[in-house]
């Protein structure tokens, strides 16, 4: 047993194969493990980052759950008002996990300049609106102040401002379509108080945010009539459960929908990221495992004489197999160490410097987002370590086929 431990330590220290034939094979195996964990780290962090960023942006524009009249169509336009006085407003006291309930109303219009025009959706909000999402994407100016008796200030996207050649504090003319009570279009003037750039092209290309009282006047509504309510949750992962609870509490004349129900195509698309990530993980672990099997077999074949001597001294097959499996375990750990070191370095560079950019028309973001979950990273490393190690158990049985008399004689 002392001989076995001594030889095991020598092998693990690398002194027995440092300049041997197996050296390049072992380096390739360690490199394969490192590259595998690098690719898996990037896939997991960027896949999760895209999912979280896209869903958070959608929730920022629409809230997690919208409550509207049953007669309201599926567009972004408020057509049928509901009363602001509701048992769940301003606080949804009967359901836990709700951060905010805010009123809104929207209307389609056209922004006009002397040379151009652009279609918009004017979203009216009030003093209860949660601006935490837009704080991250406000690039110029301030948010409109709805505490004043009349607010003509609006928040406009950089996309619309660039198309119409507008800048901060410019006065813009908006024309709104006719209503049921007025057959003539309505013209209004507004002042650009803030410019945002969320990178979510679907909303940036037409969203203008202003005072809900302006929409109420345009629609000939009273101050107690709104287009609907947006419910903001504390945790997005609870959206399906809270959506059902909210729908059960609001009554029969109102309808509620989560953003996952309102935009199923977007959420079905980002759900595919999980399949892609799992596919990448499976491929990388398989490749790393194959390289480790190759390295183990080369080590065994290179140490045939040593195995024969150990068997002649009375060592059991199980003890000898452990020597090589311990060695392989060490090599896997070495590959994981360098892979994590390089992988985290690449992710941190992207996180802080945003080197890789994306097309917002396709991915809804301007840069590749990174989300690092240390729990996920731990499970990824542990899974890679265990699976690669388990893949080595069967090949290690080749040691049992080595006969001491032949291995010592012909070595």
Buried (B, 14 or more C-beta within 10 A) or exposed (E): EEEBEEBBEBBBEBEBBEEBEBBEBBEEBBBBBBBBBBBBBBBBBBBBBBBBBBBEBBBBBBBBBBBBBEEBEEEBBBBBBBEBEBEBBEEBEEBEEBBBBBBBBBBBBBBBBEEEEBEBBBBBBBEBBBBEBBEEBBEBBEBBEBEEEEBBBBBBBBBBBEBBEBEBEBEBBBEBEEBEEEEEEBEBEBBBBBBBBBBBBBBBBBBBBBBBBBBBBBBEBEEEBBBBBBBBBEEBEBBEEBBEBBBEBBEEEBBBBBBBBBBEEBBEEBEEBEEEBEEBBEEBBBBBBBBBBBBBBBBBEBBBBBBBBBBEEEBEBEBBBBBBBBBBBBBBBBBBBBBBEBBBEBBEEBBEEEEEEBEBEEBBBBBBBBBBEEEBBEEBBEEBBEBBBEBBEEBBEBBEEBEBEEBBEEE
